[in-house]
Structure formats: structure tokens, C-alpha cells
Amino acid sequence: MRAVVDGFEGDKARLEELGTKKLIVVSRRSLPKNAGEGSVVDDAAGTWQLDNDEAARRRKLASELVSSLLK
């Protein structure tokens, strides 16, 4: 499952599952140490790992959207 890190509250992390937008709460310690708000994480291998390619794709789409709105 791939999800975006929505935020942190104490030792918990809120994730939003990609595709369903379902909110999930996990232990902050279960995420990679360098995961932050907006990071894309994937647990397909059994542990949460960063998906930097998907995060870059999403940032590019957001940037293009903002650019198109400001024209």
C-alpha cells in the first residue's frame, strides 16, 4: 500500500492511502527516519519505505497545476 504522510502527532503518523484517501495512523518509528509531511511511503516489502519517484511525480503535477492557475 502506498500512502502520503499527512502529519505527525507525538509518536504517531497520519497517512493518507493513495487512491482511496483512507486515513491510517501508524507508529512514527515504523516510518523511515527521513520521512516528513508530504513524503510518499510504501509497505509492499513488509516495512515502510520511501517512494521518492512517486513523491517527485506528485510534486511536479502540483507545480504544473499551480503554474496553470497563475497564467
N, CA, C and O atoms as a Maestro MAE file, in Angstrom:
{
 s_m_m2io_version
 :::
 2.0.0
}

f_m_ct {
 s_m_title
 :::
 protein
 m_atom[284] {
  # First column is atom index #
  i_m_mmod_type
  r_m_x_coord
  r_m_y_coord
  r_m_z_coord
  i_m_residue_number
  s_m_chain_name
  s_m_pdb_residue_name
  s_m_pdb_atom_name
  i_m_atomic_number
  :::
  1 25 0.850 -1.170 0.000 1 A "MET " " N  " 7
  2 3 0.000 0.000 0.000 1 A "MET " " CA " 6
  3 2 0.896 1.234 0.000 1 A "MET " " C  " 6
  4 15 1.861 1.318 0.760 1 A "MET " " O  " 8
  5 25 0.563 2.182 -0.859 2 A "ARG " " N  " 7
  6 3 1.278 3.451 -0.880 2 A "ARG " " CA " 6
  7 2 0.426 4.513 -0.221 2 A "ARG " " C  " 6
  8 15 -0.797 4.530 -0.360 2 A "ARG " " O  " 8
  9 25 1.096 5.402 0.499 3 A "ALA " " N  " 7
  10 3 0.396 6.451 1.228 3 A "ALA " " CA " 6
  11 2 1.282 7.689 1.309 3 A "ALA " " C  " 6
  12 15 2.502 7.621 1.162 3 A "ALA " " O  " 8
  13 25 0.629 8.817 1.545 4 A "VAL " " N  " 7
  14 3 1.326 10.088 1.742 4 A "VAL " " CA " 6
  15 2 1.294 10.407 3.231 4 A "VAL " " C  " 6
  16 15 0.257 10.265 3.880 4 A "VAL " " O  " 8
  17 25 2.427 10.835 3.768 5 A "VAL " " N  " 7
  18 3 2.479 11.246 5.170 5 A "VAL " " CA " 6
  19 2 1.738 12.578 5.283 5 A "VAL " " C  " 6
  20 15 2.143 13.583 4.700 5 A "VAL " " O  " 8
  21 25 0.646 12.561 6.045 6 A "ASP " " N  " 7
  22 3 -0.189 13.753 6.221 6 A "ASP " " CA " 6
  23 2 0.319 14.613 7.371 6 A "ASP " " C  " 6
  24 15 0.234 15.840 7.314 6 A "ASP " " O  " 8
  25 25 0.843 13.983 8.405 7 A "GLY " " N  " 7
  26 3 1.343 14.752 9.543 7 A "GLY " " CA " 6
  27 2 1.710 13.844 10.700 7 A "GLY " " C  " 6
  28 15 1.553 12.625 10.635 7 A "GLY " " O  " 8
  29 25 2.200 14.464 11.754 8 A "PHE " " N  " 7
  30 3 2.644 13.738 12.945 8 A "PHE " " CA " 6
  31 2 1.977 14.313 14.176 8 A "PHE " " C  " 6
  32 15 1.747 15.519 14.264 8 A "PHE " " O  " 8
  33 25 1.673 13.460 15.110 9 A "GLU " " N  " 7
  34 3 1.166 13.860 16.428 9 A "GLU " " CA " 6
  35 2 1.861 12.985 17.457 9 A "GLU " " C  " 6
  36 15 1.518 11.816 17.635 9 A "GLU " " O  " 8
  37 25 2.837 13.566 18.127 10 A "GLY " " N  " 7
  38 3 3.595 12.793 19.103 10 A "GLY " " CA " 6
  39 2 4.329 11.650 18.430 10 A "GLY " " C  " 6
  40 15 5.102 11.864 17.496 10 A "GLY " " O  " 8
  41 25 4.086 10.422 18.909 11 A "ASP " " N  " 7
  42 3 4.758 9.261 18.333 11 A "ASP " " CA " 6
  43 2 3.928 8.578 17.246 11 A "ASP " " C  " 6
  44 15 4.242 7.457 16.846 11 A "ASP " " O  " 8
  45 25 2.891 9.229 16.774 12 A "LYS " " N  " 7
  46 3 2.019 8.678 15.722 12 A "LYS " " CA " 6
  47 2 2.177 9.478 14.424 12 A "LYS " " C  " 6
  48 15 2.474 10.672 14.442 12 A "LYS " " O  " 8
  49 25 1.971 8.789 13.304 13 A "ALA " " N  " 7
  50 3 1.987 9.430 11.991 13 A "ALA " " CA " 6
  51 2 0.646 9.168 11.320 13 A "ALA " " C  " 6
  52 15 0.130 8.050 11.350 13 A "ALA " " O  " 8
  53 25 0.087 10.220 10.711 14 A "ARG " " N  " 7
  54 3 -1.147 10.084 9.936 14 A "ARG " " CA " 6
  55 2 -0.776 9.921 8.472 14 A "ARG " " C  " 6
  56 15 -0.038 10.734 7.915 14 A "ARG " " O  " 8
  57 25 -1.290 8.867 7.854 15 A "LEU " " N  " 7
  58 3 -1.040 8.610 6.440 15 A "LEU " " CA " 6
  59 2 -2.354 8.655 5.690 15 A "LEU " " C  " 6
  60 15 -3.400 8.299 6.232 15 A "LEU " " O  " 8
  61 25 -2.301 9.097 4.435 16 A "GLU " " N  " 7
  62 3 -3.469 9.064 3.564 16 A "GLU " " CA " 6
  63 2 -3.154 8.093 2.430 16 A "GLU " " C  " 6
  64 15 -2.249 8.326 1.628 16 A "GLU " " O  " 8
  65 25 -3.914 7.004 2.378 17 A "GLU " " N  " 7
  66 3 -3.688 5.980 1.369 17 A "GLU " " CA " 6
  67 2 -3.970 6.543 -0.020 17 A "GLU " " C  " 6
  68 15 -5.010 7.159 -0.253 17 A "GLU " " O  " 8
  69 25 -3.034 6.325 -0.935 18 A "LEU " " N  " 7
  70 3 -3.219 6.808 -2.307 18 A "LEU " " CA " 6
  71 2 -4.334 6.010 -2.975 18 A "LEU " " C  " 6
  72 15 -4.398 4.787 -2.844 18 A "LEU " " O  " 8
  73 25 -5.191 6.698 -3.676 19 A "GLY " " N  " 7
  74 3 -6.288 6.060 -4.381 19 A "GLY " " CA " 6
  75 2 -7.586 6.093 -3.608 19 A "GLY " " C  " 6
  76 15 -8.632 6.420 -4.168 19 A "GLY " " O  " 8
  77 25 -7.538 5.758 -2.321 20 A "THR " " N  " 7
  78 3 -8.765 5.707 -1.520 20 A "THR " " CA " 6
  79 2 -8.917 6.917 -0.602 20 A "THR " " C  " 6
  80 15 -10.021 7.224 -0.152 20 A "THR " " O  " 8
  81 25 -7.802 7.604 -0.325 21 A "LYS " " N  " 7
  82 3 -7.764 8.726 0.620 21 A "LYS " " CA " 6
  83 2 -8.144 8.311 2.035 21 A "LYS " " C  " 6
  84 15 -8.480 9.158 2.863 21 A "LYS " " O  " 8
  85 25 -8.092 7.015 2.315 22 A "LYS " " N  " 7
  86 3 -8.364 6.496 3.646 22 A "LYS " " CA " 6
  87 2 -7.235 6.929 4.588 22 A "LYS " " C  " 6
  88 15 -6.058 6.812 4.248 22 A "LYS " " O  " 8
  89 25 -7.605 7.432 5.777 23 A "LEU " " N  " 7
  90 3 -6.607 7.851 6.757 23 A "LEU " " CA " 6
  91 2 -6.182 6.665 7.612 23 A "LEU " " C  " 6
  92 15 -7.010 5.877 8.070 23 A "LEU " " O  " 8
  93 25 -4.886 6.558 7.814 24 A "ILE " " N  " 7
  94 3 -4.297 5.460 8.572 24 A "ILE " " CA " 6
  95 2 -3.370 6.078 9.614 24 A "ILE " " C  " 6
  96 15 -2.663 7.040 9.316 24 A "ILE " " O  " 8
  97 25 -3.365 5.546 10.810 25 A "VAL " " N  " 7
  98 3 -2.447 6.009 11.854 25 A "VAL " " CA " 6
  99 2 -1.477 4.875 12.147 25 A "VAL " " C  " 6
  100 15 -1.884 3.748 12.429 25 A "VAL " " O  " 8
  101 25 -0.177 5.194 12.073 26 A "VAL " " N  " 7
  102 3 0.865 4.207 12.345 26 A "VAL " " CA " 6
  103 2 1.858 4.805 13.330 26 A "VAL " " C  " 6
  104 15 1.861 6.011 13.577 26 A "VAL " " O  " 8
  105 25 2.689 3.955 13.881 27 A "SER " " N  " 7
  106 3 3.756 4.420 14.756 27 A "SER " " CA " 6
  107 2 4.769 5.211 13.932 27 A "SER " " C  " 6
  108 15 5.178 4.778 12.855 27 A "SER " " O  " 8
  109 25 5.163 6.353 14.436 28 A "ARG " " N  " 7
  110 3 6.154 7.192 13.740 28 A "ARG " " CA " 6
  111 2 7.454 6.424 13.553 28 A "ARG " " C  " 6
  112 15 8.155 6.614 12.559 28 A "ARG " " O  " 8
  113 25 7.777 5.556 14.506 29 A "ARG " " N  " 7
  114 3 9.016 4.776 14.437 29 A "ARG " " CA " 6
  115 2 8.999 3.747 13.323 29 A "ARG " " C  " 6
  116 15 10.056 3.268 12.914 29 A "ARG " " O  " 8
  117 25 7.796 3.390 12.811 30 A "SER " " N  " 7
  118 3 7.734 2.401 11.738 30 A "SER " " CA " 6
  119 2 8.081 3.005 10.376 30 A "SER " " C  " 6
  120 15 8.303 2.274 9.412 30 A "SER " " O  " 8
  121 25 8.127 4.333 10.295 31 A "LEU " " N  " 7
  122 3 8.464 5.010 9.044 31 A "LEU " " CA " 6
  123 2 9.972 5.252 8.973 31 A "LEU " " C  " 6
  124 15 10.646 5.265 10.003 31 A "LEU " " O  " 8
  125 25 10.508 5.445 7.753 32 A "PRO " " N  " 7
  126 3 11.924 5.799 7.647 32 A "PRO " " CA " 6
  127 2 12.200 7.105 8.390 32 A "PRO " " C  " 6
  128 15 11.343 7.987 8.444 32 A "PRO " " O  " 8
  129 25 13.380 7.221 8.953 33 A "LYS " " N  " 7
  130 3 13.721 8.397 9.770 33 A "LYS " " CA " 6
  131 2 13.596 9.708 9.003 33 A "LYS " " C  " 6
  132 15 13.272 10.737 9.595 33 A "LYS " " O  " 8
  133 25 13.849 9.689 7.691 34 A "ASN " " N  " 7
  134 3 13.811 10.932 6.918 34 A "ASN " " CA " 6
  135 2 12.455 11.177 6.263 34 A "ASN " " C  " 6
  136 15 12.347 12.046 5.398 34 A "ASN " " O  " 8
  137 25 11.422 10.437 6.650 35 A "ALA " " N  " 7
  138 3 10.071 10.685 6.139 35 A "ALA " " CA " 6
  139 2 9.503 11.924 6.815 35 A "ALA " " C  " 6
  140 15 9.600 12.079 8.032 35 A "ALA " " O  " 8
  141 25 8.914 12.797 6.022 36 A "GLY " " N  " 7
  142 3 8.306 14.008 6.541 36 A "GLY " " CA " 6
  143 2 6.946 14.211 5.917 36 A "GLY " " C  " 6
  144 15 6.502 13.398 5.107 36 A "GLY " " O  " 8
  145 25 6.285 15.283 6.287 37 A "GLU " " N  " 7
  146 3 4.977 15.577 5.704 37 A "GLU " " CA " 6
  147 2 5.114 15.692 4.197 37 A "GLU " " C  " 6
  148 15 6.003 16.383 3.700 37 A "GLU " " O  " 8
  149 25 4.241 15.020 3.474 38 A "GLY " " N  " 7
  150 3 4.275 15.016 2.022 38 A "GLY " " CA " 6
  151 2 5.082 13.874 1.428 38 A "GLY " " C  " 6
  152 15 5.023 13.644 0.221 38 A "GLY " " O  " 8
  153 25 5.838 13.153 2.255 39 A "SER " " N  " 7
  154 3 6.592 12.003 1.744 39 A "SER " " CA " 6
  155 2 5.629 10.904 1.326 39 A "SER " " C  " 6
  156 15 4.578 10.715 1.938 39 A "SER " " O  " 8
  157 25 6.002 10.180 0.274 40 A "VAL " " N  " 7
  158 3 5.229 9.019 -0.148 40 A "VAL " " CA " 6
  159 2 5.949 7.787 0.389 40 A "VAL " " C  " 6
  160 15 7.154 7.628 0.193 40 A "VAL " " O  " 8
  161 25 5.208 6.923 1.064 41 A "VAL " " N  " 7
  162 3 5.780 5.707 1.627 41 A "VAL " " CA " 6
  163 2 5.014 4.494 1.102 41 A "VAL " " C  " 6
  164 15 3.841 4.590 0.743 41 A "VAL " " O  " 8
  165 25 5.703 3.352 1.066 42 A "ASP " " N  " 7
  166 3 5.127 2.116 0.534 42 A "ASP " " CA " 6
  167 2 5.534 0.974 1.467 42 A "ASP " " C  " 6
  168 15 6.695 0.866 1.863 42 A "ASP " " O  " 8
  169 25 4.569 0.129 1.811 43 A "ASP " " N  " 7
  170 3 4.884 -1.005 2.691 43 A "ASP " " CA " 6
  171 2 4.814 -2.340 1.955 43 A "ASP " " C  " 6
  172 15 4.631 -3.380 2.589 43 A "ASP " " O  " 8
  173 25 4.956 -2.333 0.632 44 A "ALA " " N  " 7
  174 3 4.858 -3.561 -0.166 44 A "ALA " " CA " 6
  175 2 5.905 -4.599 0.242 44 A "ALA " " C  " 6
  176 15 5.659 -5.799 0.121 44 A "ALA " " O  " 8
  177 25 7.051 -4.163 0.716 45 A "ALA " " N  " 7
  178 3 8.117 -5.080 1.114 45 A "ALA " " CA " 6
  179 2 7.984 -5.530 2.567 45 A "ALA " " C  " 6
  180 15 8.848 -6.244 3.076 45 A "ALA " " O  " 8
  181 25 6.910 -5.118 3.236 46 A "GLY " " N  " 7
  182 3 6.703 -5.521 4.628 46 A "GLY " " CA " 6
  183 2 7.102 -4.465 5.635 46 A "GLY " " C  " 6
  184 15 6.723 -4.550 6.804 46 A "GLY " " O  " 8
  185 25 7.860 -3.470 5.203 47 A "THR " " N  " 7
  186 3 8.208 -2.337 6.055 47 A "THR " " CA " 6
  187 2 8.017 -1.075 5.221 47 A "THR " " C  " 6
  188 15 8.108 -1.111 3.994 47 A "THR " " O  " 8
  189 25 7.754 0.032 5.893 48 A "TRP " " N  " 7
  190 3 7.551 1.293 5.180 48 A "TRP " " CA " 6
  191 2 8.864 1.763 4.590 48 A "TRP " " C  " 6
  192 15 9.879 1.837 5.282 48 A "TRP " " O  " 8
  193 25 8.836 2.082 3.298 49 A "GLN " " N  " 7
  194 3 10.000 2.614 2.607 49 A "GLN " " CA " 6
  195 2 9.571 3.838 1.814 49 A "GLN " " C  " 6
  196 15 8.433 3.924 1.353 49 A "GLN " " O  " 8
  197 25 10.492 4.787 1.659 50 A "LEU " " N  " 7
  198 3 10.193 5.987 0.875 50 A "LEU " " CA " 6
  199 2 10.050 5.625 -0.598 50 A "LEU " " C  " 6
  200 15 10.789 4.787 -1.115 50 A "LEU " " O  " 8
  201 25 9.097 6.259 -1.267 51 A "ASP " " N  " 7
  202 3 8.918 6.127 -2.709 51 A "ASP " " CA " 6
  203 2 9.213 7.501 -3.303 51 A "ASP " " C  " 6
  204 15 8.302 8.279 -3.583 51 A "ASP " " O  " 8
  205 25 10.501 7.784 -3.489 52 A "ASN " " N  " 7
  206 3 10.929 9.107 -3.945 52 A "ASN " " CA " 6
  207 2 10.458 9.404 -5.365 52 A "ASN " " C  " 6
  208 15 10.192 10.561 -5.688 52 A "ASN " " O  " 8
  209 25 10.350 8.390 -6.217 53 A "ASP " " N  " 7
  210 3 9.888 8.615 -7.585 53 A "ASP " " CA " 6
  211 2 8.442 9.110 -7.598 53 A "ASP " " C  " 6
  212 15 8.111 10.047 -8.323 53 A "ASP " " O  " 8
  213 25 7.589 8.482 -6.799 54 A "GLU " " N  " 7
  214 3 6.187 8.904 -6.738 54 A "GLU " " CA " 6
  215 2 6.065 10.290 -6.106 54 A "GLU " " C  " 6
  216 15 5.244 11.101 -6.536 54 A "GLU " " O  " 8
  217 25 6.870 10.558 -5.097 55 A "ALA " " N  " 7
  218 3 6.839 11.880 -4.459 55 A "ALA " " CA " 6
  219 2 7.240 12.958 -5.466 55 A "ALA " " C  " 6
  220 15 6.618 14.020 -5.511 55 A "ALA " " O  " 8
  221 25 8.273 12.697 -6.273 56 A "ALA " " N  " 7
  222 3 8.716 13.663 -7.282 56 A "ALA " " CA " 6
  223 2 7.634 13.865 -8.339 56 A "ALA " " C  " 6
  224 15 7.404 14.993 -8.775 56 A "ALA " " O  " 8
  225 25 6.968 12.790 -8.755 57 A "ARG " " N  " 7
  226 3 5.904 12.882 -9.742 57 A "ARG " " CA " 6
  227 2 4.763 13.745 -9.219 57 A "ARG " " C  " 6
  228 15 4.229 14.582 -9.947 57 A "ARG " " O  " 8
  229 25 4.388 13.544 -7.954 58 A "ARG " " N  " 7
  230 3 3.293 14.301 -7.352 58 A "ARG " " CA " 6
  231 2 3.666 15.774 -7.192 58 A "ARG " " C  " 6
  232 15 2.828 16.649 -7.409 58 A "ARG " " O  " 8
  233 25 4.923 16.059 -6.813 59 A "ARG " " N  " 7
  234 3 5.367 17.452 -6.699 59 A "ARG " " CA " 6
  235 2 5.331 18.148 -8.062 59 A "ARG " " C  " 6
  236 15 4.930 19.308 -8.161 59 A "ARG " " O  " 8
  237 25 5.754 17.431 -9.116 60 A "LYS " " N  " 7
  238 3 5.740 18.002 -10.459 60 A "LYS " " CA " 6
  239 2 4.308 18.322 -10.892 60 A "LYS " " C  " 6
  240 15 4.051 19.400 -11.428 60 A "LYS " " O  " 8
  241 25 3.384 17.401 -10.666 61 A "LEU " " N  " 7
  242 3 1.983 17.641 -11.021 61 A "LEU " " CA " 6
  243 2 1.420 18.849 -10.273 61 A "LEU " " C  " 6
  244 15 0.716 19.672 -10.857 61 A "LEU " " O  " 8
  245 25 1.729 18.951 -8.990 62 A "ALA " " N  " 7
  246 3 1.241 20.080 -8.195 62 A "ALA " " CA " 6
  247 2 1.823 21.392 -8.712 62 A "ALA " " C  " 6
  248 15 1.116 22.397 -8.789 62 A "ALA " " O  " 8
  249 25 3.091 21.387 -9.062 63 A "SER " " N  " 7
  250 3 3.738 22.589 -9.583 63 A "SER " " CA " 6
  251 2 3.118 23.005 -10.913 63 A "SER " " C  " 6
  252 15 2.888 24.191 -11.152 63 A "SER " " O  " 8
  253 25 2.850 22.030 -11.777 64 A "GLU " " N  " 7
  254 3 2.228 22.321 -13.064 64 A "GLU " " CA " 6
  255 2 0.820 22.883 -12.876 64 A "GLU " " C  " 6
  256 15 0.411 23.787 -13.605 64 A "GLU " " O  " 8
  257 25 0.094 22.363 -11.924 65 A "LEU " " N  " 7
  258 3 -1.250 22.847 -11.647 65 A "LEU " " CA " 6
  259 2 -1.224 24.299 -11.177 65 A "LEU " " C  " 6
  260 15 -2.003 25.126 -11.651 65 A "LEU " " O  " 8
  261 25 -0.330 24.602 -10.250 66 A "VAL " " N  " 7
  262 3 -0.212 25.974 -9.755 66 A "VAL " " CA " 6
  263 2 0.186 26.914 -10.894 66 A "VAL " " C  " 6
  264 15 -0.357 28.012 -11.017 66 A "VAL " " O  " 8
  265 25 1.130 26.480 -11.719 67 A "SER " " N  " 7
  266 3 1.561 27.312 -12.851 67 A "SER " " CA " 6
  267 2 0.407 27.597 -13.798 67 A "SER " " C  " 6
  268 15 0.255 28.722 -14.275 67 A "SER " " O  " 8
  269 25 -0.411 26.579 -14.073 68 A "SER " " N  " 7
  270 3 -1.526 26.776 -14.993 68 A "SER " " CA " 6
  271 2 -2.595 27.712 -14.404 68 A "SER " " C  " 6
  272 15 -3.274 28.426 -15.142 68 A "SER " " O  " 8
  273 25 -2.736 27.702 -13.091 69 A "LEU " " N  " 7
  274 3 -3.709 28.569 -12.436 69 A "LEU " " CA " 6
  275 2 -3.250 30.032 -12.405 69 A "LEU " " C  " 6
  276 15 -4.072 30.947 -12.376 69 A "LEU " " O  " 8
  277 25 -1.941 30.238 -12.412 70 A "LEU " " N  " 7
  278 3 -1.396 31.591 -12.309 70 A "LEU " " CA " 6
  279 2 -1.223 32.271 -13.654 70 A "LEU " " C  " 6
  280 15 -0.807 33.428 -13.704 70 A "LEU " " O  " 8
  281 25 -1.528 31.590 -14.738 71 A "LYS " " N  " 7
  282 3 -1.387 32.194 -16.077 71 A "LYS " " CA " 6
  283 2 -2.493 33.163 -16.356 71 A "LYS " " C  " 6
  284 15 -2.533 33.762 -17.431 71 A "LYS " " O  " 8
  :::
 }
 m_bond[283] {
  # First column is bond index #
  i_m_from
  i_m_to
  i_m_order
  :::
  1 1 2 1
  2 2 3 1
  3 3 4 2
  4 3 5 1
  5 5 6 1
  6 6 7 1
  7 7 8 2
  8 7 9 1
  9 9 10 1
  10 10 11 1
  11 11 12 2
  12 11 13 1
  13 13 14 1
  14 14 15 1
  15 15 16 2
  16 15 17 1
  17 17 18 1
  18 18 19 1
  19 19 20 2
  20 19 21 1
  21 21 22 1
  22 22 23 1
  23 23 24 2
  24 23 25 1
  25 25 26 1
  26 26 27 1
  27 27 28 2
  28 27 29 1
  29 29 30 1
  30 30 31 1
  31 31 32 2
  32 31 33 1
  33 33 34 1
  34 34 35 1
  35 35 36 2
  36 35 37 1
  37 37 38 1
  38 38 39 1
  39 39 40 2
  40 39 41 1
  41 41 42 1
  42 42 43 1
  43 43 44 2
  44 43 45 1
  45 45 46 1
  46 46 47 1
  47 47 48 2
  48 47 49 1
  49 49 50 1
  50 50 51 1
  51 51 52 2
  52 51 53 1
  53 53 54 1
  54 54 55 1
  55 55 56 2
  56 55 57 1
  57 57 58 1
  58 58 59 1
  59 59 60 2
  60 59 61 1
  61 61 62 1
  62 62 63 1
  63 63 64 2
  64 63 65 1
  65 65 66 1
  66 66 67 1
  67 67 68 2
  68 67 69 1
  69 69 70 1
  70 70 71 1
  71 71 72 2
  72 71 73 1
  73 73 74 1
  74 74 75 1
  75 75 76 2
  76 75 77 1
  77 77 78 1
  78 78 79 1
  79 79 80 2
  80 79 81 1
  81 81 82 1
  82 82 83 1
  83 83 84 2
  84 83 85 1
  85 85 86 1
  86 86 87 1
  87 87 88 2
  88 87 89 1
  89 89 90 1
  90 90 91 1
  91 91 92 2
  92 91 93 1
  93 93 94 1
  94 94 95 1
  95 95 96 2
  96 95 97 1
  97 97 98 1
  98 98 99 1
  99 99 100 2
  100 99 101 1
  101 101 102 1
  102 102 103 1
  103 103 104 2
  104 103 105 1
  105 105 106 1
  106 106 107 1
  107 107 108 2
  108 107 109 1
  109 109 110 1
  110 110 111 1
  111 111 112 2
  112 111 113 1
  113 113 114 1
  114 114 115 1
  115 115 116 2
  116 115 117 1
  117 117 118 1
  118 118 119 1
  119 119 120 2
  120 119 121 1
  121 121 122 1
  122 122 123 1
  123 123 124 2
  124 123 125 1
  125 125 126 1
  126 126 127 1
  127 127 128 2
  128 127 129 1
  129 129 130 1
  130 130 131 1
  131 131 132 2
  132 131 133 1
  133 133 134 1
  134 134 135 1
  135 135 136 2
  136 135 137 1
  137 137 138 1
  138 138 139 1
  139 139 140 2
  140 139 141 1
  141 141 142 1
  142 142 143 1
  143 143 144 2
  144 143 145 1
  145 145 146 1
  146 146 147 1
  147 147 148 2
  148 147 149 1
  149 149 150 1
  150 150 151 1
  151 151 152 2
  152 151 153 1
  153 153 154 1
  154 154 155 1
  155 155 156 2
  156 155 157 1
  157 157 158 1
  158 158 159 1
  159 159 160 2
  160 159 161 1
  161 161 162 1
  162 162 163 1
  163 163 164 2
  164 163 165 1
  165 165 166 1
  166 166 167 1
  167 167 168 2
  168 167 169 1
  169 169 170 1
  170 170 171 1
  171 171 172 2
  172 171 173 1
  173 173 174 1
  174 174 175 1
  175 175 176 2
  176 175 177 1
  177 177 178 1
  178 178 179 1
  179 179 180 2
  180 179 181 1
  181 181 182 1
  182 182 183 1
  183 183 184 2
  184 183 185 1
  185 185 186 1
  186 186 187 1
  187 187 188 2
  188 187 189 1
  189 189 190 1
  190 190 191 1
  191 191 192 2
  192 191 193 1
  193 193 194 1
  194 194 195 1
  195 195 196 2
  196 195 197 1
  197 197 198 1
  198 198 199 1
  199 199 200 2
  200 199 201 1
  201 201 202 1
  202 202 203 1
  203 203 204 2
  204 203 205 1
  205 205 206 1
  206 206 207 1
  207 207 208 2
  208 207 209 1
  209 209 210 1
  210 210 211 1
  211 211 212 2
  212 211 213 1
  213 213 214 1
  214 214 215 1
  215 215 216 2
  216 215 217 1
  217 217 218 1
  218 218 219 1
  219 219 220 2
  220 219 221 1
  221 221 222 1
  222 222 223 1
  223 223 224 2
  224 223 225 1
  225 225 226 1
  226 226 227 1
  227 227 228 2
  228 227 229 1
  229 229 230 1
  230 230 231 1
  231 231 232 2
  232 231 233 1
  233 233 234 1
  234 234 235 1
  235 235 236 2
  236 235 237 1
  237 237 238 1
  238 238 239 1
  239 239 240 2
  240 239 241 1
  241 241 242 1
  242 242 243 1
  243 243 244 2
  244 243 245 1
  245 245 246 1
  246 246 247 1
  247 247 248 2
  248 247 249 1
  249 249 250 1
  250 250 251 1
  251 251 252 2
  252 251 253 1
  253 253 254 1
  254 254 255 1
  255 255 256 2
  256 255 257 1
  257 257 258 1
  258 258 259 1
  259 259 260 2
  260 259 261 1
  261 261 262 1
  262 262 263 1
  263 263 264 2
  264 263 265 1
  265 265 266 1
  266 266 267 1
  267 267 268 2
  268 267 269 1
  269 269 270 1
  270 270 271 1
  271 271 272 2
  272 271 273 1
  273 273 274 1
  274 274 275 1
  275 275 276 2
  276 275 277 1
  277 277 278 1
  278 278 279 1
  279 279 280 2
  280 279 281 1
  281 281 282 1
  282 282 283 1
  283 283 284 2
  :::
 }
}
